Amino acid sequence: MGAILSIAKTTIGEAIRRRVLLVILLVGVLFLVIAPGLSVLSLRQNYTVLTSFTLGVIQLTSAVIAIVLTVYLLPNEVERRTIYTILSKPVYRWHFLLGKYLGAVGALGMMMLLMSTVLVLVFRIMQQQASMDDVLQLATAPIFFFVQMSLLAAVAMFFSTFVSPIVNFFLSGGVYLVGTLFSPVFQDLSNNQTLPAAVKGAATVIHSIVPNFAQYNIQGGIINQGPELRSIELYYVQIVVYALFYIAAFLIAGMMIFDRKEV
Amino acid sequence: MNLAIETKDLTKTYKTSSGPQSVVKNLDLQVERGEIFGFLGPNGAGKTTTIKILLGIIDSTSGEASVLGNPAGDIESHKKLSYLPEKPYYYEHMTGVEIMQFYASLFGIKDRDLCERLLNRVNLGNDMNRPISQYSKGMQQRIGLAQSLLNDPELLFLDEPTGGLDPIAHIEIRDLILKFRDEGRTVFISSHELSDVERICDRVAIINKGELVHQGRLDQLLSGGRIEITADNLTEDVANKFRGDDFTVSFKNGRLIADIPDSAHPGEMLDAIRAANGDIVSVIPRRKRLEDLFLESVAGDNVLKGRKMSKMTDDHNAAEAVEVAKEEGAN
């Protein structure tokens, strides 16, 4: 466990100093800061636009950071030969992979915490009439984005055990897009009794393999508060357990591939 | 025999588009405990692949490899060995002591004093709190050696430990390696620095295209030196008498330069020169060097003969230049 945590800590130290990630983070923070200025241009309700825009910025920025951060973690270690020094110590390969993943999630969490802090500050300043409950509810969304991004990082980590960083970037990005935009569609198709068995089967397979990232976008409920979030605590527990299951599955599959990989 | 490393018929084959390609072929290595073992070969000979197999980073296709009595890659062996890769990279945001603490933590060691002691041992005591990004190449190599001592290893794998270092750093690293042996550790060095290997290694193995060409004690491998005989005032007929399979003879303007094996009874040649009223200028015994053995092993006889001839031509030209200078001085 000590080796895993040490590798994770070192990974965080490296990640938070990577310029490309800091630039992406800076752009995200910049958009959060200028968001109030953009939202006043909208004809719609100011609060709705501001919430939607800022949460969208956090989600998009975090997704790009999660992918860019994770796809290079293993290849960089091989290219710089640090992996050989580490694996020649009494460290199992799964220790290494898990340490790298936890480090990526840790760095991602720190960056998302910064963006969330900026988000709350922007709202406290621009929406002074908003209650503390509103702000707390708003702050819930990034927490689930973090769960979502941890899942995305596990997907990218899995792919990084057997594809190049560039291919991984598009694969992970593709899985994220499909899981965010089309997961409900595949779910509906797999439940549709009128469809041919082959189509239903294919939809079921895709729906089972590609994680449903869409369910972590809870800002819909925050922006348009309605009946769909009535059993909210149970829903939250369910989607966190779902994420943990998929993270474990992707990491175990990645560990099995990485264990046989010639580095 | 008490072996630190042993391989039997070790083979590594990769599948390529042009068919299977073996980078290590039936390699039989024996590295004794407490010795410095040089592992030599040209680029692409299979040295790093062999080290990776011994460390368990990659698997062999066939054959056996044991390290410190355990199968290669066994985690128990990893507690007692260390590896310093060629051109190592360290996380640049960390300081020297932080790097040491990181690697110590991989062994479950939480002893900052040990880290500092080892940094002092490699003369980095004053720089331990500086970021690695400010370290010179020699300092990075020294911290590499320091981290390789964290677990008090019985066996060290050093891949090109002196590569690209300035002469002072070079000597420092070489001296450290000798101290490792004095402490009873086994050191397995892969290197292109033949003069270093010749100076510090007890035994060597030379591989070429994945195959073992030579393995043994340096003094045994380097036995069988050559003798260079230079004589003046001879005719070409006399010179032609000495030409033979393992004799390299050049003749120009009455000067003969012959390079013969020391087993070839040079006395007979000297008698013949005297009998022909020639003047013996010099008789220089030349010990076989590791460089010669290496070239014999990896480049083939033609290259070696060409190199000898080239050297003799250089000597000949140098001798002529001395004579011309003497004549000019006399005039």
Boltz contact constraints between the chains, C-beta under 6 A:
constraints:
  - contact:
      token1: [A, 2]
      token2: [B, 105]
      max_distance: 6.0
  - contact:
      token1: [A, 2]
      token2: [B, 108]
      max_distance: 6.0
  - contact:
      token1: [A, 3]
      token2: [B, 106]
      max_distance: 6.0
  - contact:
      token1: [A, 6]
      token2: [B, 102]
      max_distance: 6.0
  - contact:
      token1: [A, 6]
      token2: [B, 105]
      max_distance: 6.0
  - contact:
      token1: [A, 10]
      token2: [B, 91]
      max_distance: 6.0
  - contact:
      token1: [A, 10]
      token2: [B, 102]
      max_distance: 6.0
  - contact:
      token1: [A, 13]
      token2: [B, 93]
      max_distance: 6.0
  - contact:
      token1: [A, 14]
      token2: [B, 91]
      max_distance: 6.0
  - contact:
      token1: [A, 17]
      token2: [B, 93]
      max_distance: 6.0
  - contact:
      token1: [A, 80]
      token2: [B, 89]
      max_distance: 6.0
  - contact:
      token1: [A, 81]
      token2: [B, 85]
      max_distance: 6.0
  - contact:
      token1: [A, 82]
      token2: [B, 89]
      max_distance: 6.0
  - contact:
      token1: [A, 84]
      token2: [B, 85]
      max_distance: 6.0
  - contact:
      token1: [A, 87]
      token2: [B, 57]
      max_distance: 6.0
  - contact:
      token1: [A, 88]
      token2: [B, 55]
      max_distance: 6.0
  - contact:
      token1: [A, 88]
      token2: [B, 83]
      max_distance: 6.0
  - contact:
      token1: [A, 89]
      token2: [B, 106]
      max_distance: 6.0
  - contact:
      token1: [A, 90]
      token2: [B, 75]
      max_distance: 6.0
  - contact:
      token1: [A, 90]
      token2: [B, 78]
      max_distance: 6.0
  - contact:
      token1: [A, 90]
      token2: [B, 79]
      max_distance: 6.0
  - contact:
      token1: [A, 91]
      token2: [B, 106]
      max_distance: 6.0
  - contact:
      token1: [A, 262]
      token2: [B, 58]
      max_distance: 6.0
